[in-house]
Structures are given as C-alpha cells and as structure tokens.
Amino acid sequence: MTDLSPIDIEIIRNALVAAAEDMNVTIWRTARSTVVRETLDYSTAVFDAEGRNVAQSARIAIHLNSMATCLEGILAGPIPLAEWREGDVIVTNDPYAGGQHLPDVLTFKPVYFQGRRIAITGTLTHHTDVGGGAPGSYDAGAREIYQEGLRIPPCKVVEAGRPNMALLGVFYANTREPEKVRGDFEAQLASLDIGAAGVLRLAERFGPERLQAATDRILDRSEAAMRSAIAGIPDGTYRFEDYVDDDGITEEPRLIAAEVRIDGETAEVDLSGSGPQAAGPVNCTLNMSKSAVYCAFMCAAGVEVPANSGAYRPVGITAREGTICNALPPAPVANRMATAHRIVTTVLGALGRAAPERVSAAYYGVSYVYALGLKGRSGRPEVYFDIEVGGWGAHPEADGANALSACLHNLANTPIEMVESLYPLTVTEYGLAPGSGGEGKRRGGLGLRREFRLDAEEGMFSTNYERFRVPPYGLAGGGAGAPGRSVLTRDGEAIELGSKVSNLPVRRGDRILLQTSGGGGHGAPEDRDPRDAARDRRLGY
C-alpha cells in the first residue's frame, strides 16, 4: 500500500533531512582535524535506493550538488548496483570519476531492510593532506593530477563489513598527517552508520514501499518548485563573461563564458565558450561545473526550493570537452574552486540580465585556501590548513554581508585560540578590510584581513587565492569590490605575493597577510542614502 498524505510526505522528508543532519553532527563531533571540526569542510546526504539525492545536511553546496552525479557514475560504470552488498562501503576521491579534487574523499554505503536495499548514505570530507607536491595537497604549480596526491578510483574500502586494510594502509601512508586523516576517515564511516539507522527507523514505521513512494514525491515536488522559479524568468538567451585571474603557471586570465537560455519552465546553460583547459590546477571537471550552475539557479530562484536531485532536473548543462569547465585527464584540478566560483558569478551575471531584481552583484568568489607545512614537535610533518572568505555582493534591496561564507561553500572560521594552541603561529591581525566593498546605492560587503607570524624555525607556504586582478563586478552602475592581496613581511620589508604560491620557504619571524576581496556594489553610488554613507564612515567601513 503506497497511499500517502501530504503530512506523511512532510514527516518522511523532514526525517530524512534529520538523518543527514545526524550524520553531519557525527562527523563534527568525532573528526580530528581543524579543517573538519572548525572550518566544517565536509558534507552528508541520504540517497534513495537508486542513488538519487533526496535529503542533505546544511553543509557545502559544491559537495552536495555533485555527490549524486558521482554516485550515478559509479553505478553506471565501475561498481553497478548488482555488485553492492549489505555492509559494503564504496570510496573514491577521483575527480575524473565524479569526485571534486583529491583531498575530498567520498564514501557511500547501501542501507538494507529485510534484505532489500532501501537507501544509500553518503559523506564527503576534505582531508588535511593526501600527499602530492605541496603540504595540504594544494600545489599551485602542478601541471598534472599525478602531482596532486593519492588518487583512489571507485572501489570497496569495506566489503560485507570487513575493512580493506591494505587499501587503508596505502591511503594513510600517502599523507603528511596520518593520524588526523585516519581520525577524519573513521568519522566518515561512523557517520554512514548513523544515517543508515535513521533511514531504517523510517522503513520500520512506514514500510519500504511507502518510503520509496515518498522519496519519489519529494523529488517531484522539488522539480516543480524549480520549474516554477524558472517560469518567472523572461524567456530569452542571456550571455555573460567573467575571468579567473590566472592558472598559477602563467599570468593569462582565463575566460568563463555562459550562455543561458530560458524556455518556459526549463533552462539550458552552455559553458562551451569558456577558455581552454589550463596548464595549472584551476580546471573543473564537468561534474564540478554542473554543481556550480545548479548553485547559481538555487541562489536566483527567489523562492525556497528543497535541495535534492529533483531540483536540478529542469536545468540542462553543456560544456565543450577540453575547456576549463570540462577538463580532460590528466589536467590538474586542486584549485578547481577558483573556476567553480567564477562559473557561479558568470551564470548569475547572465540571470541578472533576465531578472535583475533577483540577482546580487558579484561576491568575493573564491575559497582563499592556504597551507603551511611545518615540522611538528615530534619531528613529523604537520600541516596548518585554513580557508578564508570575503564580502558578498550588494542586492537591489540590501548591502552585501561582510566577510561571510557565500554560495558554493558554507565554511566557518577557525578560531585564533585554536590555531595558536595547535601550531607555532601567532595571529597578529584579524578584522574587516575598510573600503573593500564596492560603492553603490547598496554597498558591497567588506573582505577581511588576517595576518599571522611564524614562530617555528621554518616552514613551506602555499596558497591558491584568486580575485587579485579581476575584482568582483558591480551591477546597475555599482562599483567593483576591491581585489585581494597577500603580503610577506620579512625583516621589516613588505613583499607582495601573487595569488597562487607553491612551497615558498618561510622562517621564524616572517608575517604573512591575506586581505580578501570585497563584494561588488549595486546601483549608482550617488543614489546611496546619506544616512547609510554616514554610518559607513562612523563604523570605519
């Protein structure tokens, strides 16, 4: 019997979301690294028996929008559903098998009820280090994926409840931080079981047939909501361009071009006009680019659309092979977020031409990733890894938010006290960057300034920044946000650094500053309310 009332469907939908959130809390409370426990760079989700994303935690958009596509690829290729068994866990981090980049490790576990597969639980966690040419596995000078770390094709890391110790041994032997990586991976595995328990409670209450019927209805409702949101955008073809500063190898800007065609309740996005795949690691695979496009449509929807696989059905996406938006192996992809963020701002720019009331000016549009390789107290390698954010773009109705995570990622800051207690560093400055928001009737949000001093004898510093040369654009006459910058101060001399640095030797007493970009402004600056301008001056903005 599969008759379901609207109340039943809502109960099941919220219970599935709660299961994904329980998974989220499990990783948060049991992981070892600061990138997971503090920065919260991980995601959890529940999929139906066929691998469609039906519920997810409030975590990282770029992860969650792509996990179902990764799972679909695994099921269609290396490990079809007929080969999955109760107690199995499938693992991969391969960007060319639907993954993100090598530090992001995905795990999937089938859930069985009375011998019948009823769901799949999934996690994606960013690990502090998976080897490669730079601490943190963000080698800005990498020219091939082989230089970026250990690559794990889709395979069973647990089979019928028995861990593959040989595979785990290879994994842990290829990281500079084996204890933290082991702890974070075990947190992932525990999270899968917590999610499975939540789904099993639903199956016991409603039965597997009604549970499957409910997930079908949940996906259909999200699809209908997205179709309605697209229908509110005028039909037509809209184009926009933005640029990635460079690829870390050459200084040539990289074009991101989007053509968005709205036709009734559907949208087609073509990224084929974007530039060729880069020599350096700013490339996106097609799965990554799709995730960024989905994020842009969710941002511009104007109404609440429950995020799951159904919401993405009305949006078609193409990108020519061999472009920066659909790179082919062995192109490096470690800093794929530089391009993915730019795809978001480019698609939003196109949608802004169609529905200007829905779209903000450009946000900072980059994950400001940096890593410092150190020798720990025990003499073993340690990696201080962190990610910063910048200012939001102004909206037609409001100023942009200051120094707050936006769009593709959903990160928290690592507290200064935590950093200084774990690493030989002293944070010497942390605050907003005055004047960094773009001018306009509505002001762009401010970026931030964060500087630390190295207290160890030496280290190796690497960065994968962006928006140093091509700032976030303003809309409707608003000004661009201020670009970012990075400065090394040594013996009283300030040395400007580029946005992408690989294995820069640093020594005791060196200070390293990151200033992130602000968001673009919206509307003509002369139309700003004088009271708002006075408040900006009073607050030091």
BELGICOR-V281036 format. One record per residue. N is the residue number from 0. RES is the residue in three letters. PSI is psi in radians with two decimals (none if undefined). Layout:
n: (N N)
res: (RES RES)
psi: (PSI PSI)
This chain:
n: (0 1 2 3 4 5 6 7 8 9 10 11 12 13 14 15 16 17 18 19 20 21 22 23 24 25 26 27 28 29 30 31 32 33 34 35 36 37 38 39 40 41 42 43 44 45 46 47 48 49 50 51 52 53 54 55 56 57 58 59 60 61 62 63 64 65 66 67 68 69 70 71 72 73 74 75 76 77 78 79 80 81 82 83 84 85 86 87 88 89 90 91 92 93 94 95 96 97 98 99 100 101 102 103 104 105 106 107 108 109 110 111 112 113 114 115 116 117 118 119 120 121 122 123 124 125 126 127 128 129 130 131 132 133 134 135 136 137 138 139 140 141 142 143 144 145 146 147 148 149 150 151 152 153 154 155 156 157 158 159 160 161 162 163 164 165 166 167 168 169 170 171 172 173 174 175 176 177 178 179 180 181 182 183 184 185 186 187 188 189 190 191 192 193 194 195 196 197 198 199 200 201 202 203 204 205 206 207 208 209 210 211 212 213 214 215 216 217 218 219 220 221 222 223 224 225 226 227 228 229 230 231 232 233 234 235 236 237 238 239 240 241 242 243 244 245 246 247 248 249 250 251 252 253 254 255 256 257 258 259 260 261 262 263 264 265 266 267 268 269 270 271 272 273 274 275 276 277 278 279 280 281 282 283 284 285 286 287 288 289 290 291 292 293 294 295 296 297 298 299 300 301 302 303 304 305 306 307 308 309 310 311 312 313 314 315 316 317 318 319 320 321 322 323 324 325 326 327 328 329 330 331 332 333 334 335 336 337 338 339 340 341 342 343 344 345 346 347 348 349 350 351 352 353 354 355 356 357 358 359 360 361 362 363 364 365 366 367 368 369 370 371 372 373 374 375 376 377 378 379 380 381 382 383 384 385 386 387 388 389 390 391 392 393 394 395 396 397 398 399 400 401 402 403 404 405 406 407 408 409 410 411 412 413 414 415 416 417 418 419 420 421 422 423 424 425 426 427 428 429 430 431 432 433 434 435 436 437 438 439 440 441 442 443 444 445 446 447 448 449 450 451 452 453 454 455 456 457 458 459 460 461 462 463 464 465 466 467 468 469 470 471 472 473 474 475 476 477 478 479 480 481 482 483 484 485 486 487 488 489 490 491 492 493 494 495 496 497 498 499 500 501 502 503 504 505 506 507 508 509 510 511 512 513 514 515 516 517 518 519 520 521 522 523 524 525 526 527 528 529 530 531 532 533 534 535 536 537 538 539 540)
res: (MET THR ASP LEU SER PRO ILE ASP ILE GLU ILE ILE ARG ASN ALA LEU VAL ALA ALA ALA GLU ASP MET ASN VAL THR ILE TRP ARG THR ALA ARG SER THR VAL VAL ARG GLU THR LEU ASP TYR SER THR ALA VAL PHE ASP ALA GLU GLY ARG ASN VAL ALA GLN SER ALA ARG ILE ALA ILE HIS LEU ASN SER MET ALA THR CYS LEU GLU GLY ILE LEU ALA GLY PRO ILE PRO LEU ALA GLU TRP ARG GLU GLY ASP VAL ILE VAL THR ASN ASP PRO TYR ALA GLY GLY GLN HIS LEU PRO ASP VAL LEU THR PHE LYS PRO VAL TYR PHE GLN GLY ARG ARG ILE ALA ILE THR GLY THR LEU THR HIS HIS THR ASP VAL GLY GLY GLY ALA PRO GLY SER TYR ASP ALA GLY ALA ARG GLU ILE TYR GLN GLU GLY LEU ARG ILE PRO PRO CYS LYS VAL VAL GLU ALA GLY ARG PRO ASN MET ALA LEU LEU GLY VAL PHE TYR ALA ASN THR ARG GLU PRO GLU LYS VAL ARG GLY ASP PHE GLU ALA GLN LEU ALA SER LEU ASP ILE GLY ALA ALA GLY VAL LEU ARG LEU ALA GLU ARG PHE GLY PRO GLU ARG LEU GLN ALA ALA THR ASP ARG ILE LEU ASP ARG SER GLU ALA ALA MET ARG SER ALA ILE ALA GLY ILE PRO ASP GLY THR TYR ARG PHE GLU ASP TYR VAL ASP ASP ASP GLY ILE THR GLU GLU PRO ARG LEU ILE ALA ALA GLU VAL ARG ILE ASP GLY GLU THR ALA GLU VAL ASP LEU SER GLY SER GLY PRO GLN ALA ALA GLY PRO VAL ASN CYS THR LEU ASN MET SER LYS SER ALA VAL TYR CYS ALA PHE MET CYS ALA ALA GLY VAL GLU VAL PRO ALA ASN SER GLY ALA TYR ARG PRO VAL GLY ILE THR ALA ARG GLU GLY THR ILE CYS ASN ALA LEU PRO PRO ALA PRO VAL ALA ASN ARG MET ALA THR ALA HIS ARG ILE VAL THR THR VAL LEU GLY ALA LEU GLY ARG ALA ALA PRO GLU ARG VAL SER ALA ALA TYR TYR GLY VAL SER TYR VAL TYR ALA LEU GLY LEU LYS GLY ARG SER GLY ARG PRO GLU VAL TYR PHE ASP ILE GLU VAL GLY GLY TRP GLY ALA HIS PRO GLU ALA ASP GLY ALA ASN ALA LEU SER ALA CYS LEU HIS ASN LEU ALA ASN THR PRO ILE GLU MET VAL GLU SER LEU TYR PRO LEU THR VAL THR GLU TYR GLY LEU ALA PRO GLY SER GLY GLY GLU GLY LYS ARG ARG GLY GLY LEU GLY LEU ARG ARG GLU PHE ARG LEU ASP ALA GLU GLU GLY MET PHE SER THR ASN TYR GLU ARG PHE ARG VAL PRO PRO TYR GLY LEU ALA GLY GLY GLY ALA GLY ALA PRO GLY ARG SER VAL LEU THR ARG ASP GLY GLU ALA ILE GLU LEU GLY SER LYS VAL SER ASN LEU PRO VAL ARG ARG GLY ASP ARG ILE LEU LEU GLN THR SER GLY GLY GLY GLY HIS GLY ALA PRO GLU ASP ARG ASP PRO ARG ASP ALA ALA ARG ASP ARG ARG LEU GLY TYR)
psi: (2.17 0.31 2.31 2.32 2.82 -0.57 -0.72 -0.79 -0.73 -0.67 -0.81 -0.75 -0.84 -0.57 -0.64 -0.72 -0.71 -0.65 -0.74 -0.65 -0.61 -0.68 -0.76 -0.87 -0.63 -0.82 -0.78 -0.71 -0.27 -0.16 2.87 -0.55 2.71 -0.50 -0.44 -0.91 -0.61 -0.89 -0.41 0.76 1.30 2.92 2.73 2.60 2.82 2.32 2.71 -3.05 -0.34 -0.01 0.27 2.34 2.07 -0.32 2.59 2.78 2.95 1.27 -2.21 2.06 -0.77 -0.52 -0.93 -0.57 -0.30 -0.24 -0.69 -0.68 -0.68 -0.81 -0.72 -0.73 -0.69 -0.76 -0.54 -0.24 -1.69 -0.61 1.45 2.80 -0.50 -0.36 -0.02 2.48 2.78 2.32 -0.06 2.65 2.21 2.43 2.59 2.72 0.24 1.99 -0.47 0.21 0.46 -0.01 -2.99 -1.41 3.01 -0.59 -0.34 1.90 2.17 2.47 2.50 2.43 2.21 2.57 2.20 2.46 2.04 0.72 0.04 2.28 2.19 -0.24 3.04 2.29 2.60 2.57 2.68 2.14 2.34 2.08 2.52 -0.65 2.32 0.59 -2.77 -3.02 -0.03 2.55 2.39 -0.09 0.50 1.34 1.80 -0.27 0.12 2.43 -0.18 2.68 -0.42 -0.35 -0.06 -0.12 -2.94 2.29 2.14 1.93 2.83 2.19 2.97 1.98 -0.38 2.28 2.05 0.68 -0.07 2.04 2.52 1.60 -0.53 -0.79 -0.75 -0.65 -0.72 -0.76 -0.91 -0.43 -0.21 0.58 2.59 -0.23 1.13 -0.64 -0.75 -0.72 -0.73 -0.80 -0.74 -0.66 -0.68 -0.57 -0.70 -0.84 -0.72 -0.66 -0.68 -0.71 -0.65 -0.76 -0.71 -0.70 -0.68 -0.70 -0.68 -0.61 -0.67 -0.75 -0.67 -0.60 -0.75 -0.34 2.62 -0.60 -0.78 -0.62 -0.79 -0.73 -0.65 -0.72 -0.60 -0.77 -0.65 -0.79 -0.73 -0.65 -0.68 -0.70 -0.77 -0.67 -0.72 -0.69 -0.71 -0.70 -0.72 -0.63 -0.41 -0.05 2.31 2.42 2.59 3.12 2.23 2.39 2.63 2.68 2.55 3.06 2.51 2.37 -0.90 3.12 0.10 -0.24 -0.85 2.94 0.18 2.18 2.59 2.09 2.33 2.07 2.33 2.34 2.05 2.11 2.10 2.21 1.66 -2.04 0.14 2.80 2.51 2.23 2.15 2.06 0.23 -0.36 -0.03 2.84 2.95 2.76 2.55 2.76 -0.63 3.08 0.73 0.17 2.63 2.44 2.91 -0.64 -0.73 -0.77 -0.70 -0.76 -0.71 -0.70 -0.79 -0.72 -0.75 -0.74 -0.65 -0.67 -0.65 0.02 -0.66 -0.16 2.89 2.15 1.95 2.22 1.97 -3.09 -0.51 -0.60 -0.39 -0.16 -0.67 -0.02 1.94 2.52 2.29 2.64 2.28 2.40 2.51 0.06 2.99 -0.32 -0.09 1.11 2.62 2.60 2.60 0.69 2.42 2.59 0.19 -0.73 0.71 -0.38 -0.47 -0.78 -0.67 -0.79 -0.67 -0.55 -0.72 -0.89 -0.54 -0.80 -0.69 -0.66 -0.72 -0.78 -0.52 -0.49 -0.43 -0.70 1.28 -0.41 -0.25 -0.28 2.38 2.84 2.99 2.38 3.12 -0.58 0.77 2.55 1.90 1.51 2.28 2.65 2.46 2.02 2.27 2.83 2.09 3.08 -0.51 -0.05 -0.11 2.75 2.53 2.68 2.06 2.01 2.33 2.83 2.32 2.94 -3.07 -2.60 2.55 2.70 2.61 2.59 2.74 -0.41 -0.08 2.71 2.74 2.64 2.60 2.28 1.02 2.40 2.41 2.63 -1.93 -0.58 2.90 1.18 2.68 2.80 2.61 2.10 2.51 -0.74 -0.65 -0.79 -0.85 -0.44 -0.40 -0.46 2.70 1.15 2.69 2.11 2.07 -0.26 2.42 1.93 -3.10 2.69 1.81 2.46 0.13 -0.28 2.45 2.48 2.71 3.08 -0.66 2.21 2.49 2.68 2.72 2.52 -3.00 2.91 2.25 2.17 2.44 2.74 2.38 2.18 -0.06 2.97 -0.71 2.91 3.05 2.14 2.32 2.53 2.69 1.30 -3.08 3.03 0.60 -0.48 -0.60 1.74 2.86 2.26 2.66 2.92 2.70 0.66 -0.03 2.70 2.79 2.68 2.77 2.46 2.87 3.03 2.80 2.40 2.28 2.16 2.08 2.15 0.69 -0.09 2.25 2.18 2.02 2.29 2.69 3.07 -0.43 2.02 2.40 2.04 0.93 2.10 2.28 2.79 2.99 2.33 -0.28 2.45 2.39 2.13 2.37 2.20 2.09 2.80 2.66 3.02 2.80 2.71 2.88 2.20 2.83 2.32 -0.59 -0.23 0.04 2.43 2.19 -0.54 -0.65 -0.70 -0.71 -0.68 -0.70 -0.77 -0.70 -0.63 -0.04 0.29 none)
